[in-house]
Amino acid sequence: MAEMGVGRVAAIGTGTIGASRAAYFRSRGLSVAASDPAPQGEAFLRGFVTAAWPTLPRLQPLPEAPPPDALSFHAVPEAAVAGGGGCRTKHRQARRRAGLSRF
């Protein structure tokens, strides 16, 4: 994804799906900023990424452990997306222009 100019993503919601996406993006070398209102959201996310890390090399070779400084957790979603490039919004606008807004 770095070849597309993406270096940081935000995961809003870190249940099973959000945490799995965060682990995948980390495995691709992206920084992940996450937010979830659940009291144990950060603990679940970090535990999930750590547990998933050994299986991710099947997708591509990885460092032995996930670099902890590239995964941040924020109490409010606005903090997680602050400073991002708005790629999702840009893609949504492009789909609307192309008549693909339902996708």
N, CA, C and O atoms as a Tinker XYZ file with bonds, in Angstrom:
   412  protein
     1  N      0.804000   -1.185000    0.000000    73     2
     2  CA     0.000000    0.000000    0.000000    64     1     3
     3  C      0.852000    1.255000    0.000000    63     2     4     5
     4  O      0.393000    2.334000   -0.375000    81     3
     5  N      2.082000    1.103000    0.420000    73     3     6
     6  CA     2.979000    2.251000    0.381000    64     5     7
     7  C      3.163000    2.737000   -1.051000    63     6     8     9
     8  O      3.355000    3.930000   -1.287000    81     7
     9  N      3.103000    1.813000   -2.004000    73     7    10
    10  CA     3.237000    2.214000   -3.399000    64     9    11
    11  C      2.056000    3.068000   -3.860000    63    10    12    13
    12  O      2.141000    3.750000   -4.881000    81    11
    13  N      0.957000    3.030000   -3.107000    73    11    14
    14  CA    -0.208000    3.850000   -3.413000    64    13    15
    15  C     -0.177000    5.165000   -2.635000    63    14    16    17
    16  O     -1.111000    5.960000   -2.730000    81    15
    17  N      0.888000    5.400000   -1.867000    73    15    18
    18  CA     0.996000    6.620000   -1.088000    64    17    19
    19  C      0.287000    6.560000    0.250000    63    18    20    21
    20  O      0.079000    7.594000    0.885000    81    19
    21  N     -0.090000    5.362000    0.693000    73    19    22
    22  CA    -0.764000    5.198000    1.979000    64    21    23
    23  C      0.257000    4.705000    2.992000    63    22    24    25
    24  O      0.891000    3.671000    2.787000    81    23
    25  N      0.416000    5.440000    4.079000    73    23    26
    26  CA     1.356000    5.033000    5.116000    64    25    27
    27  C      0.715000    4.881000    6.475000    63    26    28    29
    28  O      1.313000    4.317000    7.392000    81    27
    29  N     -0.528000    5.393000    6.612000    73    27    30
    30  CA    -1.217000    5.361000    7.894000    64    29    31
    31  C     -2.696000    5.140000    7.642000    63    30    32    33
    32  O     -3.274000    5.739000    6.735000    81    31
    33  N     -3.307000    4.279000    8.446000    73    31    34
    34  CA    -4.740000    4.040000    8.360000    64    33    35
    35  C     -5.345000    4.176000    9.747000    63    34    36    37
    36  O     -4.642000    4.085000   10.753000    81    35
    37  N     -6.646000    4.394000    9.795000    73    35    38
    38  CA    -7.370000    4.455000   11.066000    64    37    39
    39  C     -8.373000    3.313000   11.103000    63    38    40    41
    40  O     -9.042000    3.023000   10.111000    81    39
    41  N     -8.466000    2.676000   12.250000    73    39    42
    42  CA    -9.456000    1.626000   12.471000    64    41    43
    43  C    -10.427000    2.154000   13.524000    63    42    44    45
    44  O    -10.070000    2.282000   14.696000    81    43
    45  N    -11.644000    2.456000   13.107000    73    43    46
    46  CA   -12.660000    2.943000   14.025000    64    45    47
    47  C    -13.530000    1.748000   14.373000    63    46    48    49
    48  O    -14.355000    1.304000   13.574000    81    47
    49  N    -13.332000    1.244000   15.567000    73    47    50
    50  CA   -13.958000    0.002000   16.008000    64    49    51
    51  C    -12.908000   -1.095000   15.961000    63    50    52    53
    52  O    -12.385000   -1.410000   14.892000    81    51
    53  N    -12.598000   -1.680000   17.114000    73    51    54
    54  CA   -11.528000   -2.681000   17.162000    64    53    55
    55  C    -12.021000   -4.010000   17.718000    63    54    56    57
    56  O    -11.337000   -4.672000   18.498000    81    55
    57  N    -13.224000   -4.380000   17.296000    73    55    58
    58  CA   -13.699000   -5.724000   17.595000    64    57    59
    59  C    -12.935000   -6.694000   16.705000    63    58    60    61
    60  O    -11.844000   -6.372000   16.236000    81    59
    61  N    -13.477000   -7.845000   16.473000    73    59    62
    62  CA   -12.783000   -8.857000   15.690000    64    61    63
    63  C    -12.436000   -8.371000   14.287000    63    62    64    65
    64  O    -11.319000   -8.597000   13.820000    81    63
    65  N    -13.358000   -7.717000   13.616000    73    63    66
    66  CA   -13.101000   -7.267000   12.246000    64    65    67
    67  C    -12.086000   -6.129000   12.237000    63    66    68    69
    68  O    -11.106000   -6.179000   11.493000    81    67
    69  N    -12.311000   -5.104000   13.056000    73    67    70
    70  CA   -11.381000   -3.979000   13.092000    64    69    71
    71  C     -9.986000   -4.393000   13.509000    63    70    72    73
    72  O     -8.999000   -3.917000   12.950000    81    71
    73  N     -9.900000   -5.281000   14.496000    73    71    74
    74  CA    -8.590000   -5.748000   14.961000    64    73    75
    75  C     -7.895000   -6.584000   13.884000    63    74    76    77
    76  O     -6.677000   -6.501000   13.727000    81    75
    77  N     -8.655000   -7.382000   13.150000    73    75    78
    78  CA    -8.027000   -8.180000   12.093000    64    77    79
    79  C     -7.517000   -7.285000   10.965000    63    78    80    81
    80  O     -6.458000   -7.549000   10.395000    81    79
    81  N     -8.262000   -6.229000   10.642000    73    79    82
    82  CA    -7.786000   -5.286000    9.635000    64    81    83
    83  C     -6.543000   -4.561000   10.137000    63    82    84    85
    84  O     -5.597000   -4.349000    9.378000    81    83
    85  N     -6.539000   -4.180000   11.410000    73    83    86
    86  CA    -5.371000   -3.507000   11.984000    64    85    87
    87  C     -4.146000   -4.415000   11.909000    63    86    88    89
    88  O     -3.059000   -3.957000   11.556000    81    87
    89  N     -4.308000   -5.684000   12.234000    73    87    90
    90  CA    -3.191000   -6.627000   12.155000    64    89    91
    91  C     -2.692000   -6.758000   10.717000    63    90    92    93
    92  O     -1.487000   -6.770000   10.469000    81    91
    93  N     -3.615000   -6.856000    9.785000    73    91    94
    94  CA    -3.235000   -6.970000    8.377000    64    93    95
    95  C     -2.477000   -5.729000    7.910000    63    94    96    97
    96  O     -1.422000   -5.842000    7.286000    81    95
    97  N     -3.013000   -4.550000    8.212000    73    95    98
    98  CA    -2.345000   -3.314000    7.793000    64    97    99
    99  C     -0.968000   -3.189000    8.437000    63    98   100   101
   100  O     -0.022000   -2.739000    7.790000    81    99
   101  N     -0.845000   -3.577000    9.695000    73    99   102
   102  CA     0.468000   -3.556000   10.356000    64   101   103
   103  C      1.419000   -4.500000    9.630000    63   102   104   105
   104  O      2.598000   -4.188000    9.462000    81   103
   105  N      0.910000   -5.657000    9.200000    73   103   106
   106  CA     1.760000   -6.627000    8.513000    64   105   107
   107  C      2.237000   -6.103000    7.167000    63   106   108   109
   108  O      3.211000   -6.607000    6.608000    81   107
   109  N      1.557000   -5.103000    6.654000    73   107   110
   110  CA     1.939000   -4.484000    5.382000    64   109   111
   111  C      2.793000   -3.238000    5.592000    63   110   112   113
   112  O      3.085000   -2.512000    4.642000    81   111
   113  N      3.193000   -2.993000    6.846000    73   111   114
   114  CA     4.086000   -1.886000    7.138000    64   113   115
   115  C      3.418000   -0.543000    7.367000    63   114   116   117
   116  O      4.096000    0.481000    7.448000    81   115
   117  N      2.093000   -0.533000    7.474000    73   115   118
   118  CA     1.385000    0.718000    7.702000    64   117   119
   119  C      1.272000    1.015000    9.193000    63   118   120   121
   120  O      1.197000    0.097000   10.010000    81   119
   121  N      1.261000    2.280000    9.539000    73   119   122
   122  CA     0.947000    2.695000   10.903000    64   121   123
   123  C     -0.565000    2.642000   11.049000    63   122   124   125
   124  O     -1.296000    2.972000   10.116000    81   123
   125  N     -1.032000    2.228000   12.219000    73   123   126
   126  CA    -2.464000    2.120000   12.470000    64   125   127
   127  C     -2.816000    2.934000   13.705000    63   126   128   129
   128  O     -2.214000    2.756000   14.764000    81   127
   129  N     -3.784000    3.821000   13.572000    73   127   130
   130  CA    -4.364000    4.553000   14.701000    64   129   131
   131  C     -5.764000    3.996000   14.885000    63   130   132   133
   132  O     -6.546000    3.964000   13.935000    81   131
   133  N     -6.093000    3.559000   16.089000    73   131   134
   134  CA    -7.372000    2.890000   16.314000    64   133   135
   135  C     -8.151000    3.545000   17.443000    63   134   136   137
   136  O     -7.586000    4.192000   18.325000    81   135
   137  N     -9.465000    3.357000   17.389000    73   135   138
   138  CA   -10.345000    3.865000   18.427000    64   137   139
   139  C    -11.509000    2.910000   18.590000    63   138   140   141
   140  O    -12.005000    2.342000   17.618000    81   139
   141  N    -11.939000    2.740000   19.831000    73   139   142
   142  CA   -13.098000    1.913000   20.134000    64   141   143
   143  C    -13.638000    2.363000   21.488000    63   142   144   145
   144  O    -12.854000    2.585000   22.411000    81   143
   145  N    -14.959000    2.503000   21.632000    73   143   146
   146  CA   -15.505000    2.952000   22.909000    64   145   147
   147  C    -15.512000    1.883000   23.997000    63   146   148   149
   148  O    -15.753000    2.202000   25.162000    81   147
   149  N    -15.256000    0.639000   23.651000    73   147   150
   150  CA   -15.278000   -0.433000   24.649000    64   149   151
   151  C    -14.191000   -0.214000   25.697000    63   150   152   153
   152  O    -13.074000    0.166000   25.347000    81   151
   153  N    -14.491000   -0.443000   26.965000    73   151   154
   154  CA   -13.498000   -0.232000   28.022000    64   153   155
   155  C    -12.206000   -1.028000   27.822000    63   154   156   157
   156  O    -11.130000   -0.559000   28.191000    81   155
   157  N    -12.304000   -2.207000   27.252000    73   155   158
   158  CA   -11.124000   -3.042000   27.029000    64   157   159
   159  C    -10.687000   -3.046000   25.570000    63   158   160   161
   160  O     -9.979000   -3.954000   25.135000    81   159
   161  N    -11.105000   -2.040000   24.814000    73   159   162
   162  CA   -10.817000   -1.995000   23.383000    64   161   163
   163  C     -9.335000   -2.044000   23.055000    63   162   164   165
   164  O     -8.916000   -2.803000   22.181000    81   163
   165  N     -8.545000   -1.246000   23.745000    73   163   166
   166  CA    -7.114000   -1.237000   23.453000    64   165   167
   167  C     -6.462000   -2.566000   23.807000    63   166   168   169
   168  O     -5.651000   -3.085000   23.041000    81   167
   169  N     -6.813000   -3.118000   24.965000    73   167   170
   170  CA    -6.224000   -4.403000   25.374000    64   169   171
   171  C     -6.590000   -5.500000   24.380000    63   170   172   173
   172  O     -5.748000   -6.323000   24.024000    81   171
   173  N     -7.861000   -5.513000   23.928000    73   171   174
   174  CA    -8.279000   -6.517000   22.954000    64   173   175
   175  C     -7.500000   -6.354000   21.656000    63   174   176   177
   176  O     -7.000000   -7.331000   21.098000    81   175
   177  N     -7.397000   -5.107000   21.173000    73   175   178
   178  CA    -6.689000   -4.858000   19.918000    64   177   179
   179  C     -5.240000   -5.316000   19.997000    63   178   180   181
   180  O     -4.778000   -6.056000   19.128000    81   179
   181  N     -4.528000   -4.892000   21.010000    73   179   182
   182  CA    -3.109000   -5.250000   21.123000    64   181   183
   183  C     -2.930000   -6.758000   21.285000    63   182   184   185
   184  O     -2.006000   -7.340000   20.716000    81   183
   185  N     -3.810000   -7.390000   22.058000    73   183   186
   186  CA    -3.744000   -8.837000   22.208000    64   185   187
   187  C     -4.033000   -9.566000   20.903000    63   186   188   189
   188  O     -3.382000  -10.560000   20.582000    81   187
   189  N     -5.005000   -9.071000   20.158000    73   187   190
   190  CA    -5.360000   -9.676000   18.879000    64   189   191
   191  C     -4.202000   -9.578000   17.891000    63   190   192   193
   192  O     -3.851000  -10.561000   17.238000    81   191
   193  N     -3.606000   -8.379000   17.784000    73   191   194
   194  CA    -2.490000   -8.200000   16.852000    64   193   195
   195  C     -1.327000   -9.109000   17.238000    63   194   196   197
   196  O     -0.710000   -9.728000   16.371000    81   195
   197  N     -1.027000   -9.191000   18.515000    73   195   198
   198  CA     0.064000  -10.055000   18.982000    64   197   199
   199  C     -0.232000  -11.520000   18.679000    63   198   200   201
   200  O      0.649000  -12.257000   18.237000    81   199
   201  N     -1.476000  -11.943000   18.918000    73   199   202
   202  CA    -1.852000  -13.339000   18.659000    64   201   203
   203  C     -1.873000  -13.662000   17.166000    63   202   204   205
   204  O     -1.518000  -14.771000   16.768000    81   203
   205  N     -2.285000  -12.706000   16.343000    73   203   206
   206  CA    -2.381000  -12.951000   14.897000    64   205   207
   207  C     -1.024000  -12.896000   14.205000    63   206   208   209
   208  O     -0.845000  -13.489000   13.141000    81   207
   209  N     -0.068000  -12.185000   14.804000    73   207   210
   210  CA     1.209000  -11.939000   14.143000    64   209   211
   211  C      1.894000  -13.212000   13.635000    63   210   212   213
   212  O      2.399000  -13.196000   12.512000    81   211
   213  N      1.941000  -14.306000   14.391000    73   211   214
   214  CA     2.626000  -15.508000   13.894000    64   213   215
   215  C      1.999000  -16.114000   12.637000    63   214   216   217
   216  O      2.686000  -16.813000   11.893000    81   215
   217  N      0.715000  -15.863000   12.383000    73   215   218
   218  CA     0.077000  -16.444000   11.197000    64   217   219
   219  C      0.189000  -15.540000    9.968000    63   218   220   221
   220  O     -0.015000  -16.004000    8.846000    81   219
   221  N      0.504000  -14.283000   10.158000    73   219   222
   222  CA     0.546000  -13.332000    9.047000    64   221   223
   223  C      1.684000  -13.560000    8.051000    63   222   224   225
   224  O      1.550000  -13.129000    6.906000    81   223
   225  N      2.794000  -14.210000    8.410000    73   223   226
   226  CA     3.837000  -14.456000    7.402000    64   225   227
   227  C      3.363000  -15.301000    6.227000    63   226   228   229
   228  O      4.014000  -15.321000    5.182000    81   227
   229  N      2.254000  -15.991000    6.377000    73   227   230
   230  CA     1.713000  -16.743000    5.241000    64   229   231
   231  C      1.340000  -15.786000    4.108000    63   230   232   233
   232  O      1.309000  -16.179000    2.942000    81   231
   233  N      1.058000  -14.537000    4.458000    73   231   234
   234  CA     0.708000  -13.526000    3.462000    64   233   235
   235  C      1.950000  -12.864000    2.880000    63   234   236   237
   236  O      1.991000  -12.551000    1.690000    81   235
   237  N      2.960000  -12.650000    3.716000    73   235   238
   238  CA     4.248000  -12.088000    3.296000    64   237   239
   239  C      5.201000  -12.176000    4.480000    63   238   240   241
   240  O      4.748000  -12.207000    5.624000    81   239
   241  N      6.517000  -12.216000    4.236000    73   239   242
   242  CA     7.472000  -12.262000    5.345000    64   241   243
   243  C      7.332000  -11.034000    6.248000    63   242   244   245
   244  O      7.091000   -9.925000    5.772000    81   243
   245  N      7.487000  -11.252000    7.559000    73   243   246
   246  CA     7.308000  -10.193000    8.549000    64   245   247
   247  C      8.448000  -10.184000    9.555000    63   246   248   249
   248  O      9.187000  -11.161000    9.676000    81   247
   249  N      8.588000   -9.059000   10.287000    73   247   250
   250  CA     9.517000   -9.065000   11.418000    64   249   251
   251  C      9.025000  -10.066000   12.467000    63   250   252   253
   252  O      7.861000  -10.466000   12.444000    81   251
   253  N      9.886000  -10.462000   13.363000    73   251   254
   254  CA     9.522000  -11.464000   14.371000    64   253   255
   255  C      8.369000  -11.008000   15.258000    63   254   256   257
   256  O      7.531000  -11.823000   15.641000    81   255
   257  N      8.312000   -9.722000   15.590000    73   255   258
   258  CA     7.240000   -9.182000   16.437000    64   257   259
   259  C      6.723000   -7.890000   15.815000    63   258   260   261
   260  O      7.461000   -7.192000   15.120000    81   259
   261  N      5.457000   -7.575000   16.065000    73   259   262
   262  CA     4.924000   -6.329000   15.505000    64   261   263
   263  C      5.554000   -5.120000   16.185000    63   262   264   265
   264  O      5.615000   -5.077000   17.414000    81   263
   265  N      6.021000   -4.143000   15.428000    73   263   266
   266  CA     6.592000   -2.941000   16.032000    64   265   267
   267  C      5.513000   -2.171000   16.800000    63   266   268   269
   268  O      4.562000   -1.686000   16.186000    81   267
   269  N      5.634000   -2.047000   18.121000    73   267   270
   270  CA     4.568000   -1.439000   18.921000    64   269   271
   271  C      4.372000    0.051000   18.667000    63   270   272   273
   272  O      3.278000    0.567000   18.896000    81   271
   273  N      5.390000    0.750000   18.205000    73   271   274
   274  CA     5.261000    2.196000   18.028000    64   273   275
   275  C      4.428000    2.583000   16.808000    63   274   276   277
   276  O      4.110000    3.761000   16.644000    81   275
   277  N      4.076000    1.656000   15.969000    73   275   278
   278  CA     3.283000    1.965000   14.782000    64   277   279
   279  C      1.806000    1.631000   14.978000    63   278   280   281
   280  O      1.029000    1.682000   14.025000    81   279
   281  N      1.415000    1.291000   16.201000    73   279   282
   282  CA     0.018000    1.018000   16.530000    64   281   283
   283  C     -0.351000    1.904000   17.700000    63   282   284   285
   284  O      0.180000    1.746000   18.800000    81   283
   285  N     -1.265000    2.841000   17.465000    73   283   286
   286  CA    -1.696000    3.730000   18.538000    64   285   287
   287  C     -3.186000    3.562000   18.772000    63   286   288   289
   288  O     -3.930000    3.209000   17.858000    81   287
   289  N     -3.618000    3.817000   20.001000    73   287   290
   290  CA    -5.028000    3.690000   20.368000    64   289   291
   291  C     -5.506000    5.025000   20.908000    63   290   292   293
   292  O     -4.793000    5.689000   21.660000    81   291
   293  N     -6.715000    5.419000   20.522000    73   291   294
   294  CA    -7.254000    6.711000   20.904000    64   293   295
   295  C     -8.660000    6.540000   21.477000    63   294   296   297
   296  O     -9.451000    5.743000   20.974000    81   295
   297  N     -8.961000    7.292000   22.528000    73   295   298
   298  CA   -10.266000    7.191000   23.179000    64   297   299
   299  C    -11.398000    7.700000   22.298000    63   298   300   301
   300  O    -12.534000    7.240000   22.422000    81   299
   301  N    -11.105000    8.635000   21.418000    73   299   302
   302  CA   -12.152000    9.181000   20.544000    64   301   303
   303  C    -11.752000    8.995000   19.084000    63   302   304   305
   304  O    -10.577000    9.130000   18.744000    81   303
   305  N    -12.719000    8.684000   18.214000    73   303   306
   306  CA   -12.401000    8.443000   16.807000    64   305   307
   307  C    -11.715000    9.620000   16.121000    63   306   308   309
   308  O    -10.847000    9.424000   15.270000    81   307
   309  N    -12.098000   10.840000   16.487000    73   307   310
   310  CA   -11.506000   12.012000   15.853000    64   309   311
   311  C     -9.992000   12.036000   16.014000    63   310   312   313
   312  O     -9.275000   12.463000   15.110000    81   311
   313  N     -9.509000   11.582000   17.153000    73   311   314
   314  CA    -8.064000   11.552000   17.380000    64   313   315
   315  C     -7.398000   10.501000   16.503000    63   314   316   317
   316  O     -6.266000   10.688000   16.056000    81   315
   317  N     -8.094000    9.402000   16.257000    73   315   318
   318  CA    -7.520000    8.337000   15.430000    64   317   319
   319  C     -7.378000    8.767000   13.977000    63   318   320   321
   320  O     -6.423000    8.380000   13.302000    81   319
   321  N     -8.315000    9.557000   13.498000    73   319   322
   322  CA    -8.252000    9.959000   12.094000    64   321   323
   323  C     -7.548000   11.294000   11.886000    63   322   324   325
   324  O     -7.323000   11.698000   10.745000    81   323
   325  N     -7.200000   11.977000   12.953000    73   323   326
   326  CA    -6.522000   13.274000   12.840000    64   325   327
   327  C     -5.204000   13.112000   12.088000    63   326   328   329
   328  O     -4.418000   12.209000   12.373000    81   327
   329  N     -4.984000   13.979000   11.149000    73   327   330
   330  CA    -3.741000   13.948000   10.391000    64   329   331
   331  C     -3.726000   12.964000    9.246000    63   330   332   333
   332  O     -2.731000   12.867000    8.528000    81   331
   333  N     -4.812000   12.230000    9.060000    73   331   334
   334  CA    -4.875000   11.282000    7.947000    64   333   335
   335  C     -5.150000   12.003000    6.645000    63   334   336   337
   336  O     -5.553000   13.166000    6.639000    81   335
   337  N     -4.934000   11.317000    5.561000    73   335   338
   338  CA    -5.112000   11.918000    4.249000    64   337   339
   339  C     -6.525000   11.869000    3.721000    63   338   340   341
   340  O     -6.796000   12.407000    2.648000    81   339
   341  N     -7.438000   11.237000    4.444000    73   339   342
   342  CA    -8.805000   11.165000    3.963000    64   341   343
   343  C     -8.968000   10.285000    2.746000    63   342   344   345
   344  O     -9.845000   10.543000    1.922000    81   343
   345  N     -8.155000    9.257000    2.605000    73   343   346
   346  CA    -8.198000    8.410000    1.410000    64   345   347
   347  C     -9.563000    7.786000    1.208000    63   346   348   349
   348  O    -10.050000    7.727000    0.079000    81   347
   349  N    -10.193000    7.318000    2.276000    73   347   350
   350  CA   -11.494000    6.680000    2.123000    64   349   351
   351  C    -12.498000    7.672000    1.543000    63   350   352   353
   352  O    -13.283000    7.321000    0.662000    81   351
   353  N    -12.473000    8.898000    2.031000    73   351   354
   354  CA   -13.381000    9.911000    1.515000    64   353   355
   355  C    -13.091000   10.180000    0.044000    63   354   356   357
   356  O    -14.018000   10.299000   -0.756000    81   355
   357  N    -11.823000   10.278000   -0.318000    73   355   358
   358  CA   -11.469000   10.515000   -1.714000    64   357   359
   359  C    -11.963000    9.381000   -2.596000    63   358   360   361
   360  O    -12.476000    9.622000   -3.689000    81   359
   361  N    -11.812000    8.132000   -2.126000    73   359   362
   362  CA   -12.271000    6.990000   -2.910000    64   361   363
   363  C    -13.788000    6.992000   -3.020000    63   362   364   365
   364  O    -14.326000    6.668000   -4.079000    81   363
   365  N    -14.493000    7.352000   -1.943000    73   363   366
   366  CA   -15.951000    7.410000   -1.962000    64   365   367
   367  C    -16.414000    8.453000   -2.981000    63   366   368   369
   368  O    -17.349000    8.205000   -3.742000    81   367
   369  N    -15.761000    9.616000   -2.995000    73   367   370
   370  CA   -16.126000   10.659000   -3.957000    64   369   371
   371  C    -15.892000   10.190000   -5.390000    63   370   372   373
   372  O    -16.701000   10.471000   -6.274000    81   371
   373  N    -14.804000    9.487000   -5.623000    73   371   374
   374  CA   -14.517000    8.975000   -6.966000    64   373   375
   375  C    -15.570000    7.955000   -7.390000    63   374   376   377
   376  O    -15.988000    7.943000   -8.548000    81   375
   377  N    -16.005000    7.093000   -6.457000    73   375   378
   378  CA   -17.046000    6.112000   -6.786000    64   377   379
   379  C    -18.356000    6.808000   -7.122000    63   378   380   381
   380  O    -19.062000    6.388000   -8.039000    81   379
   381  N    -18.692000    7.878000   -6.382000    73   379   382
   382  CA   -19.926000    8.621000   -6.667000    64   381   383
   383  C    -19.866000    9.218000   -8.070000    63   382   384   385
   384  O    -20.836000    9.143000   -8.823000    81   383
   385  N    -18.736000    9.803000   -8.414000    73   383   386
   386  CA   -18.602000   10.400000   -9.750000    64   385   387
   387  C    -18.739000    9.336000  -10.820000    63   386   388   389
   388  O    -19.246000    9.609000  -11.908000    81   387
   389  N    -18.292000    8.127000  -10.524000    73   387   390
   390  CA   -18.354000    7.051000  -11.511000    64   389   391
   391  C    -19.704000    6.325000  -11.475000    63   390   392   393
   392  O    -19.914000    5.371000  -12.224000    81   391
   393  N    -20.621000    6.774000  -10.604000    73   391   394
   394  CA   -21.925000    6.135000  -10.502000    64   393   395
   395  C    -21.908000    4.833000   -9.723000    63   394   396   397
   396  O    -22.794000    3.994000   -9.885000    81   395
   397  N    -20.905000    4.665000   -8.880000    73   395   398
   398  CA   -20.768000    3.417000   -8.112000    64   397   399
   399  C    -20.968000    3.665000   -6.623000    63   398   400   401
   400  O    -20.357000    2.971000   -5.809000    81   399
   401  N    -21.797000    4.625000   -6.237000    73   399   402
   402  CA   -21.921000    5.024000   -4.848000    64   401   403
   403  C    -22.433000    3.917000   -3.935000    63   402   404   405
   404  O    -22.221000    3.988000   -2.725000    81   403
   405  N    -23.084000    2.919000   -4.459000    73   403   406
   406  CA   -23.593000    1.848000   -3.583000    64   405   407
   407  C    -22.490000    0.876000   -3.173000    63   406   408   409
   408  O    -22.728000    0.017000   -2.324000    81   407
   409  N    -21.285000    0.985000   -3.751000    73   407   410
   410  CA   -20.190000    0.070000   -3.430000    64   409   411
   411  C    -19.234000    0.686000   -2.448000    63   410   412
   412  O    -18.250000    0.053000   -2.064000    81   411
